[in-house]
Amino acid sequence: MVASNPAVTGLNPASALGGGSGFTLTITGSNFVPGATVRWNGSPRSTTFVSGTQLTATISAADLATVGTVSVTVANPGGGTSEAQPFTVSPAADLAVGITDSSDPRHPNKTVTYTVIVTNRGPSTATGVLLNDTVSDDAKILSVSANQGTCSQT
């Protein structure tokens, strides 16, 4: 009798943030046997056989260091490998915003300079960031500028 190849039907979770902590991945499917190994982009991971339809695998923080799509497969001992299931490692930006002004107290008809600093503490590149800040209706904006990216007033 020839054993069927394992089949993966689900990953839980199916995604994680890049640069995150390690976790336990639960793999559901069919035809899993004791000794089956979960492979992360082809590399074996510490695997626990739960049943013929469930495995768990240890995914380390190092596995989440690179953003992109990872192929997860299951290999049964003696041959037989499942089709790949995609696992997404998503970008994770950690933005901090600081706003300061040049003078307190503010005096009527005197120029006040506001400085807005946005810092990405990583680990991924931040793209498509939009910061909206509202000033009082009686304020007159003289100019806006940016030393990185773009800045505009509306």
C-alpha positions in Angstrom: 0.0 0.0 0.0 1.4 3.4 -1.0 0.8 6.3 1.5 -0.7 9.5 0.2 1.3 12.6 0.2 0.5 15.1 3.0 -1.8 17.9 2.2 -1.8 21.3 3.9 -5.1 23.1 4.0 -4.5 25.8 6.5 -1.9 27.8 8.6 -2.7 29.5 11.8 -1.6 32.2 11.8 -1.2 32.7 8.1 0.9 35.9 8.5 3.1 37.8 10.9 4.9 41.1 11.2 8.5 41.2 10.1 10.9 41.6 13.0 8.4 40.0 15.4 8.8 37.4 18.0 8.9 33.7 17.4 5.6 31.7 17.7 4.0 28.3 17.3 2.6 27.7 13.8 -0.4 25.3 13.6 -0.7 23.4 10.3 -3.9 21.7 9.4 -4.4 19.3 6.6 -4.5 15.5 6.0 -2.2 12.5 5.7 0.2 13.7 8.4 2.2 10.8 10.0 4.4 10.7 13.1 7.8 12.1 12.2 6.4 14.5 9.6 8.4 17.7 9.4 7.2 21.3 8.6 9.5 23.1 6.2 9.9 26.9 6.1 11.1 27.8 2.6 12.5 24.3 2.4 14.3 24.3 5.8 13.0 21.9 8.5 11.5 23.4 11.6 11.0 21.7 15.0 7.7 19.9 14.5 5.2 18.3 16.9 2.8 15.6 15.5 -0.6 16.3 17.0 -2.7 14.1 14.8 -3.1 13.0 11.2 -4.7 16.3 10.5 -2.6 18.7 12.6 1.0 19.6 13.3 2.7 22.4 15.2 6.0 24.0 14.3 8.3 26.4 16.1 8.9 29.5 14.0 11.8 31.7 15.4 12.2 35.5 15.3 15.0 34.9 12.8 12.4 33.3 10.5 10.6 36.7 10.5 13.6 38.8 9.8 12.9 39.1 6.1 9.6 40.6 4.7 7.9 38.6 1.9 6.2 35.3 1.2 7.4 32.1 2.7 6.5 28.6 1.4 5.4 26.2 4.1 5.3 22.5 3.3 5.0 19.3 5.2 7.3 16.3 4.5 6.4 12.8 5.7 9.2 10.5 6.6 10.2 8.2 3.7 9.1 10.7 1.1 6.0 12.6 0.2 5.8 16.3 0.4 2.8 18.6 0.4 2.1 21.4 -2.0 3.3 24.7 -0.6 1.1 27.1 1.4 2.0 30.8 1.5 2.9 32.5 4.8 3.2 36.3 4.6 5.8 38.2 6.6 4.5 41.8 6.5 6.5 45.0 6.9 6.4 46.4 10.4 7.2 50.1 10.8 7.2 51.6 14.3 6.6 55.4 13.8 7.0 58.0 16.5 5.8 61.6 16.0 7.1 64.5 17.9 5.7 68.1 17.6 7.3 71.1 19.2 6.9 74.9 18.8 9.6 77.6 19.1 8.1 79.8 21.8 5.8 79.6 24.8 3.9 81.6 25.5 2.8 82.5 21.9 2.3 86.2 21.3 -0.2 87.7 18.9 1.2 88.7 15.5 4.6 86.9 16.2 6.0 84.1 14.2 5.9 80.6 15.7 7.9 77.8 14.2 6.4 74.3 14.6 8.7 71.3 14.1 7.2 67.9 13.3 9.6 65.0 13.5 8.5 61.5 12.3 10.9 58.7 13.3 10.7 55.2 12.0 12.1 52.9 14.8 11.8 50.0 12.3 12.4 47.3 11.7 10.9 47.7 8.2 10.9 50.7 5.8 7.8 52.9 6.2 6.1 53.6 2.9 3.0 55.6 2.1 3.1 57.5 5.4 0.7 60.4 5.7 0.6 62.7 8.7 -2.2 65.2 9.1 -1.9 68.0 11.7 -4.5 70.8 12.2 -3.6 74.3 13.3 -6.1 76.8 14.7 -8.3 78.7 12.2 -6.7 82.0 13.1 -3.2 80.8 12.3 -1.5 81.8 9.1 0.9 79.3 7.6 3.8 81.1 6.0 5.7 78.1 4.7 6.2 74.3 5.0 9.4 72.3 4.3 10.8 68.8 4.7 14.3 67.6 4.9 13.2 64.1 3.8 10.1 63.0 1.9 7.6 65.7 0.9 5.6 68.2 2.9 2.5 70.2 1.8 -0.2 72.4 3.2 -3.9 72.3 2.4 
